[in-house]
Amino acid sequence: IGALLNAPCRPGFSQSFYTVLVPRDLLQGRSFTCLTAYCFYLLSSSHIYFIDGVAFESSNPSFRVAKDGSIYTSHDGVNLAKPVQFLVIAHNHPNTHSWETTVQLALDGPPRVLPNEDAYGPQPVPFSIRFPGKHRRHKRDWVIPPINVPENSRGPFPQILVSIRSDKDKSNQIRYSITGVGADQPPNEVFKIDPVTGKMFVTKPMDREERSFYHLRAHAVDMNGIQVETPIDLYIYVIDMNDNRPEFQNQVYNGSVLENARPGTYVMTVTANDADDNATSNGMVQYLIKSELPHSPNSHLFTINSLTGDIATVAAGLDREKVSQYTLIVQATDMEGVQSYGLSNTATAIITVIDINDNPPELTDTTFSGEVQENKVGVVVANLTVLDRDQPHTPNWNAVYKILSGDSFNHFTIRTNPENNDGMVTVVKAVDYEQNRAFMLNVAVYNQVPLANNIPSSMQHTAGVTISVQDVNEPPYFLNSPKLIRFQEGVPAGTSIATFPAKDPDIFMQQSIRYAKLADPANWLTINATSGQITTTAILDRESVYVKNNIYEATFLATDNGYPPASGTGTLQIYLTDVNDNPPTLLPRQAQICERSNGHGINLTASDADTDPNVGPFIFELPLYHTSARRNWTITRINGDNVRLGLRIHYLESGVYEVPITVTDSGNPPLSNQSSITVKVCPCDENGDCTTLGAVAAAGLGTGAIIAILICIIILLSMVLLFVVWMKRREKERQNKQLLIDPEDDVRDNILKYDEEGGGEEDQDYDLSQLQQPESLDHIIGKGPGVRRVDERPVIPESQYPIRPMVPHPGDIGDFINEGLRAADNDPTAPPYDSLLVFDYEGSGSTAGSVSSLNSSSTGDQSYDYLNDWGPRFKKLADMYGGGDDD
């Protein structure tokens, strides 16, 4: 039940068409079960109807359907010589839903050619159907047999199928019609009926692969459209013909099989589908192998199951090293494989032989040799070649080498070259010629995976490898490096402190060793070149910056006289023990204290470069000879390394005092050091801290000096304040003068008028010579009033223009402009001069030369940058012509 609830389904039968092959021996009994293997059940969208709640009805009286969905014969003598098709109708218990399916029964066996069949299949035989009478039984007596129509019929069309007649056609005029898929539903008009005679026709060839079953309903009505008969069901089955070839799902199939596979080993499956009815021979496909290439080791290595299409091996002898791939042509034929009249199709099956490790690796020689210099690491000293006939670059081919004997100290390893499978004998641990002059290795080769079953190892999987060691000049080495010796600091120069010898490992070479100093940070030591004797050249000081944790290190070099020379280094460590050679120093060197004794003092301590026991506890004392210090100051011990310096008297005048103190350490013998501490005595506040004024006074400045400094600071601040006020006032005045014209932008001049042009030289008869520059002014002076030339200046006193004030008030600007305008209007000497000018007459010619001869450059090379130097009056012109590329 759970599977039914979860399965995607729809109401109705699980199949729309059932095909059952009935064995011949089942027909000897009265009943047999046909549908139990099909899990027959009914589903609706809201309920699950099980078999118990469903009633079945068969359209063929020779068969009945039980409640469990099994089909039984109703009587003896049922003939299945030809396939039988009938309709099964299921009704639910409330009789609100019904479902239909088609069942086809056929004998299981070879096909037979029936007498009424020809090359194109069975032909439809028309027969007559009468509607039942009023009192006749409907359930048993009125059963219409199915109508069989062969597909691909050649006609002629329309082709009659059946005649339908009502018993009431004698008293009434009857009109016949059919409804259903193929009549009035798509595909429409496949079937037609003569409304008067009741003859039903098929109008075109059928194709079973498109639709194999039609369910129509025949109706009989009178001329008024009133139903006179109960509609009857017509079931039309399209009989299959062998009109489709088998089609393989793929044109090329790829499979694989292990080499040396046993006969009967499964390889692959090929599948072909036939669109014809698979319950008949038309759709029953069988397979065979048409060809097999290559024919090695024989021509028949594979076989195919004729019914399932499974390909398997049929003989032994698959060897990938000889043949790695086979190509099979597989043929699928319907009509149960009968080649004479069945339809066929082919596909290609490519079978790849998979490699197994059936070939052991073999070394190409029984002995190999190589050589290596001593002390070399990571070098390949010998190359082992191997032969393996398995598939390259697979675990069956990849070689693994192993050293069986001859390398007890693990000086060598054998790595596999992934490109050619060779074994590279590599040095992983340095060899010494003085210990081993040669190695005899016994090696073996294997594969990454074991050999296949029953495959023996090759006799050539082991070999011997001889490796010769070459002697080289090795550097000398110091016997004990680093070498540690202990000395007390203060050792004088010229003291021999140690001998630092080196040894030459080349025992088969007669060589001498010379010594030299490689690193001596403080330059305290020297070494004898032949004996290795080390001598001091300066006093050893433990407190030197070159001594770390009481140890001084120096490095020396030993070089032999081989070819080429080799050298080695050694380190000498000198541990210096301390002596009391550094007096203590007083800390701190500066402090301050209140001028009145308040119980507080200055904490003092000392530092000593020596180490214990040549350091504390320290002794702090005031010198006996310094009576004023002993009178004013006192020292109180806190602990072994710290004391407190305080005032002995109740009040000490503010100032700076140098207090001498003698400090003595605890060494043997003890060392003393007299130091001075600078103490500032100052007035203090209630918290015991020096005041600022008191600190200044303590620094040595008097009250008058302090007042003078404060007055200077006040004067400086006042000057800064006045400067800021003056700058703000000037900024405000500058903002109020924005209406004035900047002198640099003052381009005022006479008011000029340029819009008067005459009509031309021919308009009036003028003397053009008047336009030329006069050589003298005598004729102008004596000329009476009247028309004047443009370039003539009246000989009269010049007008006086108002003088612009240096700093005009903004309110006087308008008056200034108006006065200047009136003066310019009344000035006859200012061009253009007041004269009548007419230019609208140009005449028939002109004595002036043509301007076409002027050389005008249009290349853009002319520079107008000089216009910027001519002042503000030419600024606009400079902007127009001097803009460069930006314009």
C-alpha positions, 0 to 999 in steps of 0.5 A, a space after each residue: 500500500 505504501 508503494 502505491 501511495 508514493 508511486 506517481 500514478 493516475 486513475 485507471 488501468 496500469 496499462 492501456 494495452 495488455 499482450 499475453 502469450 499463452 502457452 499451448 498446454 494451458 488451453 487443455 484446461 478450462 481456466 488460466 491466469 494471465 494478468 497476475 504478473 502485471 500488478 493490476 490495480 485501480 487508482 483515483 485522485 482521491 481514493 485507492 480502489 483495490 481489486 475487491 471493490 471493482 467489477 470487471 466486464 469483458 467484451 468477448 464472451 469467451 473470456 471473463 475477468 475475475 475480481 483479482 484481475 485474472 482472465 479465464 476462459 468461459 468454456 472449452 474449445 477456445 481457439 487462439 489460432 489467431 490473436 484475439 483482442 477484446 475490451 475489459 471495462 472496470 467499474 467502481 462500486 458506486 458505479 461513478 467511474 469506469 476504465 477501459 483497457 485492451 487485452 490481446 491473447 496469442 499463442 506462444 510459438 512460431 507464426 502461421 500464415 493464415 488463409 485470409 492473409 496476403 503479402 499486405 496482411 489481413 484484409 478487413 471483412 465487412 459485416 452487419 451489426 443490428 441494434 438490439 430489440 427492446 426486450 432483448 438482453 443487453 449484457 449477454 446477447 448484445 456484444 459487438 465483436 472487435 473490428 480489425 483493420 490492417 495498417 498500411 492498407 493500399 485502399 481504395 479509400 474510403 474502405 467499408 468496415 461495417 454496416 449498422 442498422 436499426 430494426 426501427 428503420 422500417 417505420 421511421 427514417 433513421 439517421 446514423 452517426 459515430 462519435 469518439 476519437 477518430 470520428 468527431 475528435 482528433 484525429 478527425 474523420 479517420 472514420 465516417 458513416 453514411 447517415 442513411 445506410 449506416 455503412 462505416 468507412 475508413 478514409 485513409 491508411 492506418 499506422 499502428 505505431 501512431 495509434 493501435 486502438 479506436 473506441 467509437 460509439 454508434 448512434 441512431 436518431 429519427 429525423 427529429 433528432 430523438 434517440 431511437 436506439 441505445 448507442 452501441 460501442 465499436 472497438 477498432 483494432 489496427 493490425 500490425 504489419 512488419 513495416 519497421 526495422 529494429 533500431 539500435 539505441 546506439 550506433 557504436 557500443 563500447 565494452 571491455 574485457 580482461 585479457 586471458 578471460 575465461 570462456 563465457 565471461 560477460 562483456 557487454 549488452 547491445 539493445 535494438 527496439 522495433 516499433 512493431 508489435 512485440 507480441 507478434 513476430 513483427 516486433 520480435 528481434 533476434 541478434 547475431 554477430 555478422 563479423 569480428 575483426 581481427 581474426 586473432 588468435 582465431 576468428 570466433 572469440 565472442 558470441 551473442 545471446 540472440 534474444 537478450 543481446 548479451 555479448 560474451 567470450 566463447 573461447 580463450 586466448 585474449 592477449 592484450 599484448 597481441 590484440 588490444 581491441 576487437 570490432 564486432 558488427 552486430 545485426 538485429 533482425 525482426 520476425 524472430 530473426 528469420 533472415 529471408 523476410 525479416 527486417 534488419 539493422 546493424 551496429 558496431 561493438 568495440 571491445 577493448 582488452 584490459 591489461 592484467 599483470 601477466 608479464 613480469 618485468 625483466 632486467 636487460 642485463 645481469 650486471 650493472 656498474 657505476 662510480 661515485 666520488 666520496 662525500 657526494 650525496 643525491 647523485 645517480 651512480 648507475 642506471 638499471 634498464 628493464 623490459 615489461 610488455 604490459 601496458 605502459 604507465 599503468 601499475 602493471 608496467 610501473 617498476 619498483 626496485 629493491 636492494 636485497 643485499 650489499 648496502 648494510 648502512 643504507 648509502 643507496 636507494 633506487 628511484 624509478 624514472 616515470 618516463 622509461 621505467 629505468 631504475 636510478 641508483 642514487 646516493 642518499 648517504 655519503 660514502 667514505 673512500 677510506 672505509 669502503 672503496 667499492 660496493 656490491 649490490 644485489 637488486 630486484 625489480 617488481 611491479 606495483 601490483 602483484 602478478 596475475 594468478 599462475 604467472 611465474 616471476 622471471 629469472 631476470 628480475 634480479 641483477 648485481 650492481 658494482 659501485 666504485 668509490 673515488 678518493 677526493 681531497 677532504 678538508 682537515 677537521 679539528 678533533 674537538 670543535 668547539 673546544 672550551 677552556 677556562 681562564 681568569 680574566 686579566 691574562 697578560 699578553 703573550 700567554 699560551 692558553 691552548 693547542 688546537 690541532 686538526 687531523 687530515 682524513 686522507 690517510 692514503 695521502 701524505 699532506 701537511 696542515 697549516 693553521 690560520 686565524 679566521 675570526 677573532 672579534 677582539 683581536 686577542 689571540 694568535 695561532 702558530 701556523 704549523 703547531 696550532 699553539 694559541 697565544 694571547 696578544 692582549 689582556 682578556 677582559 670579561 667585561 668586554 662587549 665581545 664576551 657573551 655570557 662570560 664566553 669569548 669565541 674565536 674561529 680558526 682555519 686548518 688548510 692542507 696542501 692537497 690539490 686542490 687545497 681543502 680547509 676546515 674550521 674549528 671554534 675555540 671558546 674561552 670561559 673567563 672567570 671574573 676578578 674584581 677589576 671594576 669599581 662601583 658607580 653611583 646611581 642616580 647622578 641627579 635628583 631633587 629634594 625639598 628645602 625643608 626636611 620632611 622625612 623624604 630623601 633620595 634613594 641611591 644605589 650602585 652598579 658594578 660591571 663585575 659579577 658576584 662576589 665582586 659586587 654588593 653589598 655596597 658601602 656608601 659614605 660621605 667623605 670625611 674631608 668634606 665637612 659642609 656635606 657631612 653637616 648638611 646631608 646624611 646617608 641611611 641604609 635601606 639594604 645591602 645595595 640601596 641607601 637614602 640621602 636626606 637633609 641633616 638640618 631642618 632647612 637648606 636654602 634653595 639651589 643646586 648642590 654637588 654632594 660627594 659620596 664614596 661607594 665601596 664594593 665587596 670584592 677581594 680586595 674591595 674597590 672604591 669610587 668617589 662620585 657626586 650627585 647633583 641635588 636641586 633643593 627647591 620649595 615644595 607644596 603641601 604634597 611634598 612636590 617641588 613647585 614650578 617657581 621653586 624648580 626655576 629658582 632652584 635652577 639658579 634664577 632670581 625673582 627679578 629674572 623670572 619677572 623679566 621673563 614673564 613681562 617679555 612673554 606678555 609683550 610678545 603675546 600682545 604683539 601677536 594679538 595686534 597683528 591679528 587685529 590689523 590683518 582682520 581690519 585690512 581684510 574687511 577694508 579689502 572686501 568693502 573696495 570690491 566695486 573699485 576697478 583693479 589698476 591692472 584691469 583698468 582699460 579705460 580710454 576714449 569712447 570709440 565708435 566703429 559702426 559708421 561705414 559709407 556706401 563705397 567709393 563710387 557713391 560720391 566723387 571723392 578725391 582719394 588722395 585725401 585718405 593718404 597721410 599728409 606730408 605737412 599740416 599747413 593745409 589743415 591749419 588754414 582749412 576752414 570749417 567743413 568736412 574733415 578727414 578722419 586722420 586730421 586732428 583739429 588744431 584746438 586746445 585739448 579738453 581737460 579730463 577729470 583726475 581720478 582720485 588715488 583712493 576714491 570712495 565707492 559713492 564717487 565712482 558714478 560721478 567720476 564716470 559721468 564727468 569723464 563721459 561728458 569730457 569725452 563727448 565735448 572733446 573734438 580732438 579725440 578720435 573719431 573726429 566730429 566730421 561728416 564721413 561718407 563711405 558708400 561710394 567706391 568708384 570704378 577703381 582704386 589707386 590702393 594696391 591689392 591686399 591679395 599680395 599680403 603673405 598670410 600664413 595659415 599653417 599655424 606656425 605664427 606665434 602670438 605669445 608676445 601679445 601677453 607682454 603688451 599689457 591689459 589692453 591687448 589681453 582679449 586679443 592675446 586670449 584669442 590668438 595666444 591660446 595654443 592647442 587649448 583653443 
